[in-house]
Amino acid sequence: MAKSNAIREMSDEQLQHELREAQQSLFRLRVQAATERNDVPSNVKKLRRDIARMFTVQRERELSKV
């Protein structure tokens, strides 16, 4: 994914879509890790951080609306 600035530039719909895709990818990576087929274990960590960034931006937007 990208840095926080790129995530902040996305619309709400784009952010929701990217978040859903990232969560699905994380699930697939976890399954691969459980079956010992994961080629690059560091991808799990990177994807988790990207998901956390997306949740943070969503929360910032929620708080700014109030």
KOLBANU-938971 format. One line per field, with one value per residue: residue number from 1; residue in one letter; x, y, z of N, C-alpha, C in turn. Coordinates in pm, 1 decimal, m for minus. Example, Ala and Ser with C-alpha at 12.3 -4.5 7.8 and 13.67 -1.06 7.14 Angstrom:
BEGIN
pos <- 1:2
code <- a:s
n.u <- 1319.0:1285.0
n.v <- m569.0:m225.0
n.w <- 780.0:708.0
ca.u <- 1230.0:1367.0
ca.v <- m450.0:m106.0
ca.w <- 780.0:714.0
c.u <- 1320.0:1290.0
c.v <- m330.0:3.0
c.w <- 780.0:787.0
END
This chain:
BEGIN
pos <- 1:2:3:4:5:6:7:8:9:10:11:12:13:14:15:16:17:18:19:20:21:22:23:24:25:26:27:28:29:30:31:32:33:34:35:36:37:38:39:40:41:42:43:44:45:46:47:48:49:50:51:52:53:54:55:56:57:58:59:60:61:62:63:64:65:66
code <- m:a:k:s:n:a:i:r:e:m:s:d:e:q:l:q:h:e:l:r:e:a:q:q:s:l:f:r:l:r:v:q:a:a:t:e:r:n:d:v:p:s:n:v:k:k:l:r:r:d:i:a:r:m:f:t:v:q:r:e:r:e:l:s:k:v
n.u <- 85.1:43.9:179.4:57.4:m25.5:m107.7:m321.2:m491.8:m568.6:m752.3:m1095.8:m1387.1:m1520.0:m1326.7:m1133.5:m1270.0:m1303.1:m1033.4:m955.1:m1115.7:m1014.7:m749.8:m787.8:m887.9:m664.9:m484.8:m604.8:m570.0:m289.9:m243.9:m356.4:m184.3:48.8:m16.9:m28.9:225.0:317.3:386.8:578.6:705.4:727.9:732.0:546.7:301.5:326.9:367.1:124.2:m56.8:13.7:m54.0:m330.7:m391.4:m321.3:m519.3:m751.3:m696.8:m708.3:m975.9:m1097.0:m1006.8:m1146.3:m1409.4:m1409.0:m1361.5:m1597.9:m1774.9
n.v <- m117.8:224.2:532.3:732.0:979.5:927.8:763.0:936.1:1100.3:955.5:892.5:838.6:607.4:480.5:432.0:256.4:40.6:m31.2:m102.7:m326.7:m500.7:m525.0:m652.6:m897.5:m991.0:m1013.2:m1220.0:m1430.1:m1444.1:m1521.3:m1776.5:m1900.3:m1883.7:m2051.0:m2294.5:m2322.0:m2217.2:m1966.1:m1737.1:m1491.8:m1384.9:m1131.0:m977.8:m1002.4:m848.3:m593.3:m556.8:m559.9:m322.9:m137.6:m172.6:m82.5:187.0:265.2:230.9:424.5:663.8:654.6:681.0:935.4:1088.4:1037.6:1162.3:1424.7:1501.1:1534.9
n.w <- 0.0:69.6:200.8:478.1:376.4:112.9:165.7:298.5:90.0:m49.9:m135.5:74.2:m11.6:m170.2:24.0:193.5:18.5:m38.1:218.4:267.3:71.3:160.9:406.0:319.7:180.9:390.3:533.4:349.5:348.6:612.5:612.0:433.4:584.5:795.7:668.6:597.9:354.9:299.0:137.2:186.5:490.1:605.4:476.8:603.4:833.3:719.4:584.5:795.5:923.1:724.4:719.4:975.0:943.4:764.3:919.5:1110.7:962.9:885.5:1136.6:1211.1:1024.2:1104.7:1356.7:1284.3:1168.6:1372.6
ca.u <- 0.0:116.4:192.8:m64.5:m68.2:m181.8:m447.5:m576.2:m617.2:m859.1:m1232.3:m1435.8:m1551.8:m1200.0:m1070.5:m1344.7:m1271.6:m895.0:m951.5:m1174.8:m918.3:m634.2:m827.4:m894.8:m527.1:m427.0:m659.9:m501.3:m151.8:m247.1:m380.5:m58.6:144.2:m57.8:1.3:368.9:340.6:411.1:713.4:761.3:653.8:727.3:429.2:193.7:351.2:344.6:m18.7:m122.2:39.3:m135.1:m468.9:m399.0:m321.3:m650.3:m844.4:m665.8:m761.0:m1121.6:m1133.2:m984.0:m1257.3:m1527.2:m1396.7:m1367.5:m1736.9:m1851.7
ca.v <- 0.0:350.0:608.3:793.7:1089.4:871.0:711.8:1052.2:1158.0:871.2:922.8:741.5:482.6:417.5:384.3:137.6:m67.0:m71.7:m169.0:m459.4:m581.0:m551.5:m752.0:m1025.3:m1032.0:m1055.8:m1352.3:m1526.3:m1459.9:m1599.7:m1915.8:m1948.9:m1899.6:m2167.4:m2414.0:m2313.7:m2186.7:m1822.6:m1713.3:m1370.8:m1362.1:m989.3:m917.0:m1000.1:m731.4:m473.4:m544.6:m522.8:m180.1:m63.0:m178.4:7.9:323.5:291.8:248.4:552.0:770.0:648.9:735.0:1080.1:1146.6:1031.9:1262.6:1559.3:1528.6:1565.6
ca.w <- 0.0:62.3:324.1:529.5:288.6:0.7:218.4:328.8:m34.4:m102.9:m91.6:172.5:m80.0:m207.9:146.4:237.4:m75.9:m14.1:348.6:249.1:m4.2:246.7:504.4:250.3:153.3:518.4:562.1:262.5:396.4:736.6:574.4:376.9:693.9:873.4:590.9:570.1:213.5:289.7:87.9:246.9:614.3:642.1:414.8:701.8:918.4:638.4:556.7:920.9:945.1:628.4:766.8:1090.1:890.4:706.3:1030.8:1173.7:878.1:898.6:1267.3:1203.5:949.0:1191.7:1462.0:1228.2:1133.7:1495.8
c.u <- 88.7:124.7:60.3:m115.2:m149.9:m317.0:m543.3:m635.0:m731.8:m995.1:m1274.5:m1464.1:m1424.9:m1132.0:m1138.4:m1311.7:m1129.8:m881.6:m1006.0:m1078.0:m797.7:m667.7:m837.7:m755.3:m458.7:m477.9:m588.8:m357.7:m146.5:m270.9:m252.2:44.6:111.0:m24.6:146.7:399.4:371.4:556.8:780.9:682.5:642.3:606.8:312.5:207.1:322.1:195.8:m95.9:m103.3:m41.9:m281.2:m487.1:m399.2:m459.0:m755.1:m821.9:m723.7:m913.8:m1166.7:m1112.9:m1098.7:m1386.1:m1523.6:m1405.7:m1510.5:m1818.3:m1828.8
c.v <- 122.9:415.1:672.1:905.1:1037.7:818.2:826.5:1115.3:1077.6:920.4:815.4:606.3:407.4:358.0:257.4:17.8:m120.2:m147.5:m311.4:m552.3:m619.4:m657.1:m890.3:m1078.7:m1081.3:m1194.5:m1459.1:m1550.9:m1541.1:m1746.9:m1976.2:m1972.0:m2023.4:m2296.9:m2415.8:m2294.3:m2039.6:m1797.7:m1596.1:m1338.2:m1214.9:m917.9:m907.5:m875.3:m601.6:m449.9:m505.6:m374.4:m93.3:m59.8:m84.2:153.5:359.8:313.7:383.3:667.7:771.9:712.2:886.4:1149.4:1145.3:1142.7:1404.6:1597.8:1572.0:1704.7
c.w <- 0.0:200.1:361.6:438.6:170.9:46.3:246.3:202.7:m95.6:m54.4:9.2:108.6:m119.6:m85.5:195.8:148.4:m52.5:118.2:338.2:175.5:81.2:351.1:441.6:219.9:280.2:555.2:479.4:308.4:525.1:709.0:517.5:485.7:776.0:800.6:545.3:421.6:192.0:252.4:159.8:374.6:652.5:579.2:511.6:788.3:842.8:614.6:682.0:950.4:849.5:670.7:885.6:1044.9:834.7:815.2:1099.7:1093.0:885.1:1029.5:1271.1:1130.8:1031.1:1295.4:1407.9:1190.0:1254.8:1542.4
END
